[in-house]
Structure formats: C-alpha cells, structure tokens
Amino acid sequence: MRSLLRRLFGIVPTLDLHGLGVRRSLDETRDFLAAAHEAGEPRVRIVYGKGRGSPGGVGVLRQAVPAWIEQNAGAWVARFERVLDSSGDDGAMMVWLHPPGPGTNETGDPP
C-alpha cells in the first residue's frame, strides 16, 4: 500500500547522508538500496551533500558514494544519475533499481 501511494503521488524514497562519515554512509547506502530493491522500488534518491562544510570544501561523500555504487551495487542498481543544481554542482543522485527477482538476496549476492 505504501509503495502504491508513493508512486501515485510521485514520492521517491530518499536517504539523507548529511553529517555521516564515509564508512557509516556506505553502510547506510548498502542497507537502503537492499531494502528498496527488496520492496520493488523502481527508483530512489540519495542525498550526500555538496561538501561545503567539509575540510577544503571538497565533498568526500560526493566521490565515495557513487564510486561504491559502481563497484558494489550492480545487483540492485540499473543506473544512477547525479542531480545537478542551477550552478552545475551536485549534492544528490537518483538511482534506478533492477526489479527484484530470484537472482539476488538482500546482500546483492547470488543466493
């Protein structure tokens, strides 16, 4: 029912990683993608921020989260796209998920 209502109103499940360290962010990303895939969500949004509050103004999560998804989440993720603001910076990404099926389990590994 919840998934149907989200689709009806165009609400996309979102994970906000602001304020988390890299390790915790990657763990949260893994758990979020696994749960969304298992629930049959077609797409999700991950917000990692632009890094303006980070040392040197460089967003570590802007680099770490997409790299982790490329290397580790292929069983769940069909594709992803960075969401750019009017200045051309990104602080979030939209992620399209594979439909759930018998080929993977909650860790993304073959059963």
Residue pairs with C-beta under 8 A, 6 or more apart in sequence:
3 39
3 40
3 41
5 11
6 12
6 13
6 41
7 42
12 43
12 44
12 45
12 94
13 32
13 36
13 41
13 44
13 45
14 44
14 45
14 46
14 47
15 28
15 29
15 32
15 44
15 45
15 46
15 47
16 47
17 25
17 28
17 29
17 46
17 47
17 48
17 49
17 61
17 65
18 47
18 48
18 49
20 28
20 61
22 60
22 61
22 64
25 48
25 61
25 64
25 65
26 64
26 65
26 68
29 46
29 65
29 68
29 69
29 73
30 68
30 72
30 73
30 108
32 44
32 46
33 44
33 69
33 73
33 76
33 77
33 95
33 97
33 108
34 76
34 106
34 107
34 108
35 106
36 44
36 76
36 97
37 75
37 76
37 97
37 98
37 100
37 104
37 108
38 100
38 106
39 100
40 99
40 100
41 97
42 96
42 97
42 99
43 94
43 95
43 96
43 97
44 94
44 95
44 97
45 83
45 92
45 93
45 94
45 95
46 65
46 92
46 93
46 95
47 91
47 92
48 59
48 61
48 62
48 65
48 91
48 92
48 93
49 59
49 61
49 62
49 91
50 59
50 62
50 89
50 90
50 91
51 57
51 58
51 59
51 60
51 61
51 62
52 59
54 60
59 91
62 90
62 91
65 93
66 80
66 82
66 93
69 77
69 80
69 95
72 108
73 108
74 108
75 98
75 103
75 104
75 108
75 109
76 97
76 98
76 104
76 108
77 95
77 96
77 97
77 98
78 96
78 97
78 98
79 95
79 96
80 93
80 94
80 95
80 96
81 93
81 94
82 90
82 92
82 93
83 90
83 91
83 92
83 93
83 94
84 90
85 91
102 111
103 110
103 111
104 110
104 111
105 111
